Amino acid sequence: MEVLRRVPFFGRLSTEELEGVDARAVARGYGEGTAIYRAGTPARSLYILASGRVKITRPRPGGGDVVVDMVLPGEHFGALPSLGQQTYEDTAEALTVSCALAISPEDLDQILRTYPQVALELIPMLAQRLAEARRVITRLSGDSVERRLAGTLLALADRAGHVQREGTLLQLPLTRADLAGMSGATTESVSRTLSRWRRLGIIDSGRRWVAIRDRTAIEARAGAVQQGSAPAATGEPG
């Protein structure tokens, strides 16, 4: 039930009401690399991550997949059939051993009827997601690889970074290809950019981790993204 308490659209429910929601959620475990659902299949559950990490990928029009998000404990993913999402638009894969609470469409409908405040909380949340999706599209269509990658690292650092004396550690099982997908760039471009930053002492990296040593420098490289100004003609082509 503590997991549900961290979910924004359940935040205003009382302990008794959360118990009612919890009774309708089914806990499911997933091994590393296991697909929780795949794009195009019928939407059977809204998921709330209790532990672990989940990678969200979306099919490219020309083939292959691109990483669009990473889910952390307390966050939700999946689909909302009540809002017309009858199939999953993306694929969810467990990056690590994970546990998620699954709520069926029927149970979700009952929750929304029983607790109208949940529906009211969902509306601004969905609007925020739409706005963020538009910002991502704008960023990927016009900014350099350096700025896109810097923006991706900052977003990950704010959500999942561990602040240490030497900087912010991102101990996430994301490959260079995953970072490239999230940044809308090629794996080669991302690898070259990270190597250059590592030589400059801005970051450090290893297998399944990246450490931001100089956040100010990363913020400077993502400045156009953060401030909404026009992209400069620097960095590598995507």
Salt bridges, closest charged atoms under 4 A:
GLU2 OE2 - ARG5 NE 3.55
GLU32 OE2 - ARG208 NH2 3.54
ASP69 OD1 - ARG159 NH1 2.86
GLU75 OE1 - ARG159 NH2 2.58
GLU89 OE1 - ARG58 NH2 3.70
ASP90 OD2 - ARG58 NH2 3.23
ASP107 OD1 - ARG24 NH1 2.87
GLU121 OE2 - ARG12 NE 2.83
GLU132 OE1 - ARG135 NH2 2.65
GLU146 OE2 - ARG196 NH2 3.25
GLU146 OE2 - ARG221 NE 3.89
ASP158 OD1 - ARG215 NH2 2.94
ASP178 OD1 - LYS55 NZ 3.30
ASP204 OD2 - ARG213 NH2 3.72
GLU219 OE2 - ARG215 NE 2.82
GLU236 OE1 - ARG192 NE 2.75
GLU236 OE2 - ARG196 NH1 3.44
